[in-house]
């Protein structure tokens, strides 16, 4: 019996083999994760039963890979790839796919696996599949190519109710008049405080089997910090609810070959402005880690980044993964406020980030286009699609990238309780597209930030996508199509 678990309480994905897990049954594990309102990716095997899956938003990575010859060979379930896997990825003999988001598989009559530190490996032949029965529990439509690849077409599928998570409120009744954003914004602040604390509080307890307890906050905590409204809001909330943290290290990542390039970059300028305000408001309990990445460093580490982000393999994936990889590595110049001398930077096992805000609160430029072309109904459809895709597009890749540097990303906007709350907030109280760009998008969040005392020059700014604000595209991907495939060659 073994349980593999990647969750916020286990910074390094690991195989758990202890007295608590020894007593578990496959059905207990399945039922627990079907009702778990948190991030997870897990694999459990015992007595011929295999259960594995990912949470509704895919906040933790899980990959299934195996031989391209499906009649005989091995299937492996693991968190991600590393440098030692390059050869088998390049030779074309390994097929790898992310385990579908929001889906749990329960297989019976499964062969005994070979277990490594971080993976389960199953050998099979043409007769193996005939004896296996499969149940699938999912919030989303089952992916046909995936099902065909691993002989799951005849599985018994149970569709789970995702209404409270991914279907925005259909109440547009106040959409054409004046709206009281402030009262809803005060509630948003309260809900974000609650979610940020709750992320670290609940025990992982399957009935009668205690596996872990609450997490104590480290002395230093990292934040993936562009200076934009999302990361700044998350930082303000974290600094408010965790006063015991001695220092928040704001990691600001820029790409450029010269100091002039770096100083002119959007995210560096906004990051410094936000850093100064935080220090003036809370006191000097912050440092800024200015990560500066020249072209030669990208070339040096490209193979590693492409390997770790696999099976994601587009130009856009590489640009986003590069920003996240260099940021989570955290190697940069530490800056303190004025003449204050704080703690020497020590990486924390996790980093806060603002991911999910745009998808939930209407922050992308395309959301304004949806509204202008099709009204509230079109925006409603667009935001629902954003939430359905966020795990498949981003979270699995980003989790693999940061965990390769020993860091787990924590996204308070995507905590289950906050998502359920914001999903019920009518769209006219999230955005106001009568306002200009940089104000109307995520209007509710901007109002909340002003209630917290932040000045307009930090709250009312247009969004700049990470790969552009950091200068990565200007330095490395200018003129390239983000959807283009990189190919299997890792060099």
N, C-alpha and C positions, 0 to 999 in steps of 0.2 A: 504494500500500500504506500502511495506517495501522493502528496498534494503540492502542486506548483502554484504559487500565488504571486501576482504583481498587483499591489494596491498601495494607497498612500501611506499605510502604516508599515510597509515593507519596502524601504527605499531601493534595496537591491533585490530584483526578482530571484526567488530561490525555491528549492525543493524543501518542503517541510516534512520531516519524518520524526515525530515525537509521540508521546503517549496520547495526546489529544487527537491527533490525526489518525492514529492507529485504530481508534474506536469508531471512526466515522463510517457511514455507509454512503454509497453513491447517491441514493435518493435524498439523504439528508443534505449533502453538499449541493445537489441540484436545487432543492427547495429553498435553501438558504440564499443562494445567489439569484434565484428568481424573484426574491423579495428584498434583495439588498439594494438600498438606495444610496449607492456610492460608486466610486470607480473601482473596476476590477478586471483582471484577466486571470484565468485559472485553468488548471488541468488536474484531474483527479482520476486515479486508477486503483481499483481494488476488486479482487475476485472476478476478473473477466469483464468488469463494467468500467467504461471510460466516460467521464463527463468533462466537457471543456467549453469555454465561451468567453465573451466580452460583454461589458456593460452597455447600456442603451446608447451612450454617446461614444463608445470606443476609446475611452480616455487612457487605457493601457494597451500596449501592443501584444498581439499574439499571432504567430505565423504558423501555417501548416505547409510543409514542403516535402518533396519526395522525388523519386525517379520519374522521368518522363515516360518510362515504361511502366504502365499501371498494372500489368499482369504479374509482375514479380519484382520485389525490391524492398525498400524501406520508406516509411512515412515518419516524419519527425514533426513534433509540435514544440515550438520554442518561442522565446521573446523576440529575437532578432539575430542578425548576422554580425560577424566580426572579421578582422583581417585574415584569419585562418581559413575563411570560407570563400575567399576570392576565386580560387582555382575551380571549385565545383560550380560556382555561379557562371564563370566564363565559358566552361566547356559545354554548356547547354544541356547537361544531363540532369539538372535539378530544376524542378518546377516549384515555385513558391507563391503563395497568396496569403493575404491577411485573412484571419478568421473573421467572418462577417460580423459587423457591429450589431450589438443588441440581440445576439443569438447565443443560445446554449444548446449543445449537442449531448445526447445521452445514448451511447452505444453499448450493446450487450454482446457477449460471446467474443470479446476482443482478446487477441493474444497477449501474453505477458510482455511488457515493454522492457527495453534496456534503458536504464535511467542514468543520465549524466547530471552534472551540477545544475544545469538549467534547462534540460530538455527531456522529452519522452520519445523514444525511437521504437517503432513497431515494424517488425518484418512481416511480409505477406507474400502469398502466391495467388494463383488464379482461383483457388478454392476458398480462400479466406473470407472473401466478401459474401459468399453464399450463406454463411452461418451467422453473419452479423445482422442484428436488428437495430434500427435507428429511430430515435425520437428527436425532433427539432422544436425548440421553443424560441419564437422570434417576434420582435416588434416590427420587422420589415419583411417585404417579399423575399423569399428564398432565392438566392442568386443561381440561375440555371447552370452557367458554366462551372461554377464551383461544385454544385451538386453532381453534375455529370462526371467531373474529374475524380471524385472520391466515392462514386457509386452510392449516392444518397438520394437518388431520384424517387425511390419507393419508400422514403421515410414517412413516418407519421408526423405531420406538422401541426403544431399548436400556435395560433397567432395571438400574441399578447396585446393588451390594450395600451396604446401609447398616447391616448388623447390628452392626458394631463401634462405630458412632456413636450409634445411636438406640434400640437394644433393650437395656433394663436386664437385668442378670443375673437368671436365674430361680431362683437358689439361695436358698431361704427356710429352709433347714434349721436355722439358728441363731435363727430368729425368735421362739421362745418362751422362750429361756433367757437366761442372762447372756452378755454379749458383751464381748470385749476391744476397746474402741474405741481405746485408746491406740496400739496397734501400727499400726492402719490410719491413724490420725490423723497419726502421724509420717511415714508414706508419703505422705499427702496433702500435707503441708508440702513434702516433697522434690519431688513431682510439680508443685506449683504454682511452686516456685522454677525448676525446669527449664523449664516452659512460659513463664514470664514472661521468662526470658532468651532462649529460642528464638524468641520473637516477633520479636526484633530482629536475629537472627543470620543466618538462611539467605539466601544470594544468590538472586536471581531469575535462574535460568539454564535456558534451553531449550537442549538439546544443541547445542554449538558456537556458541551465541549468548548472550553475557553482557550482561544488561540493567541490572543494578544490583548493589550490594554491601551489606554490613551497615550498619546505621544507628548513628551515634554518638549517645549520649544527650546531650541539651541540658543546659545549666547548671541550668535550672529545669524542673520537670515538674509538670503539673497532674493533679489527681485529682478526679473527680466524687464528692463526699463528703457523705453524709448522717449519718455517725457510726454507721450500722448495721453489723452483723457483716460483710456482704459487702464494702463499700467499705473498712472498717477492715482487714480481713484482706489485701486486695489492697495497701493502703498499706504495711502491715508487711512484706509479702514484697518489694515494690518497693524499699523503703528498705534492706532487707537485701542484695538482690542487685545494687543499683546504688549503691554507696557513693560513686561519683564525682559523683553528682547533688548539687549544693550546696544546693538548696532544693526541697522538695515543697510546692506550693500547693494547699491543700485547699479546693475550691470548694463552698460550702454555700449552697443557694438557698432562699429563703423568700418567701412571699407574704403581705402584710399592709400595712395603711395606717398603722399606728402602731408605734412601737418596742415597745410592750407586746405587741402581736400577734406581732411577730417574735420577741421573747424567750421567749414562752410556747410557740411552735411546737415540736413534737416533735423535728424534725430539727435545729433550732438548739441545743436543750439537749443532745441526744446528740452533736452535732457538736463542741460546745465541750468536753464531757467527754472525748471521744476525742482531740481535739487536744491537750489538756493531758497526757494519758497518753503520747502519742507523743513530745512534747517532753521529758518527764521520762525516757523510756526511751532514746530515740535521741540526745537533745540537741536544741538549738533549731535544727534544720534544716528546720523547717516554718513556713509561715504559713497563716492561714485567711482566705479571701476570702469575706466575708459579703455575699452578693448579696441585697438586699432589694428586692422588687418590689411597688410600690403598684398599686392598681386602675387608675389612669390609664395606667401603663406597659403593662399588658395591652391596654387599649383601643387605645393608640397603635400597638402592634406586632402586633395580632391578624391583620391582613391578610397581613403578611409570613409569620407562622408558618403560617397556613392554606395559603398558596401553596407554601411550601417542603415541608410535610409531604404535600401532594397526591401520589398519589391517595388516601391515607388521609384520611378525612373524617367521623369520628364525634366525639361529645363527649369520649369517653375518649381518642381520639387527640390531640385538641387539648389536653387537660389534661396528658398526658404530654409532648407536644411542647413545651408552654410551659415546663415545668420544665427540660427539656433545652436549649431555645433560650437562655433567660436564663442558665442555668448555663454553657453553652459560650461565651457572649459574655464572661463573666467580669468584668463591671463591678460592683465592689462595694468595700466597706471592707476594707482589709488589716489583719489583726490578728496581732501577734507575741506570743510567749510572755513574759510578765512584762516585764522591762526590756530584753529582747534586741531588737536592731535588725538585721533581716535584709535580704535583697535586695529592692529594689522589684519588685513583681509584673510579670513579663513572660510573656505567654501562650506556652505551648509548642504545637507543631504537632499534638500529640495529648494525650489525657487518658485516664488509667486509669479503669475503672469496674468495678463488681461484677456486671454483668449475667450471667445464666445460672446463678448459684448456686442460686436457688430452684427452677428447673426440674430441675437435676441432682441436688440434694441434698434435695429434699422440703421446701421452705420455705414453701409457701402453705398457708393454713388449709384449703383444699379437699383438700389431700393427706391431712390427718388425717381428713377426712370420708370419703375413698375407703377408707382403711384401716379405719375403724370400721364402715363398711357392708359392705365386701366383702373385707377382709383384704389380705394381701400381693399376691394376684393383681390385685385392683382397683387398688391403688396402682401396681403394675407397669404396667398399662394406662394409667393416668393420666399417669405420668412419660414414657412413650414418646410419648404424644400431645403433651405439653408441648414436648418437644424437636423434634418434627416441625413444630410451629406457631411456634416462637420467631422464626424469620426472617421469616415472613409477617406475624406480629403486630407485631414491634417493631424488628428490626434495620435493615430498609430505611428505615423512617421516621426512626429516630434518626440513621442515617448522613447522610441528607439534611439533617436539622436541624443537626447539629454542623458538617458540612462547609460549610454556608452561612455559618458563622462562622470558617471556616478551621481547624477542629479535627477530627481523626480520633479516634473512640472506640476504645480498646483494651480488650478484655474477656478477661483471662487465663483466667477460668473456661471460656471457650468456645474456647480454643486446641485444635487437633485432638488433640494428644498427651494433654492433660488429660482431654478428653471421653472418649477411648478408654479411659483408665485408670479413670475414675470409673464408666463404664458397666459395667465388669466387677466392680465392688465390689458384693457382695450388698446388697439394700435394708435388711436388718436392721442393717447396719453404716453406714448413712447417716442413718437416723432411729430414734427410740425413742419411740413414741407412748404408752408407759406413763408417760412424763414429762409434766409440765404444759406448756401453751402457753408458748412462749418458750424452752424447753429441749429438748423432744423433736424439734421441727422442726430439720432440719440439725444433728442431734446431733453428727455426725462433725466438722463444721466448728467447732462450739463447743468440742469437746474439743481440737482442734488449736490453737485460739486460746489456751486455757488452758495448753497445753504451751509456747506462746511467751511466757507470762508475763502475759497480759492478765487483769484482774480480772473477777469475775462480773458486776459491774454494767455491763460493756461486752459481755460474751459471752452472757449469759442474759437477753435482752430479746425480747419478741414483735415480729414483723415489722409494720411500718407502711408501707403502699404509698406510693410516691413522691408521688402526687398528694394524699394525705392528710397525710403527714408534713411536706410542704413548706407546707401551708396553702392550696394552690391551690383545692381543692374548697370549703373553707369560705368563701373569698373570692369565688369565681367560678362554681362549678358545683353548688352545694348544691341538692339536689332534682331535678337533671337526670338523665336516663337515659344512661349511658355509651355505649349502643349506638345512640342517636339520631343520624341523619345531620345534618350541618351544612348541606348543600346546596351548590350551586356558587357562590353569592354569596360573595365573599371579604371583604366588609365586615362 
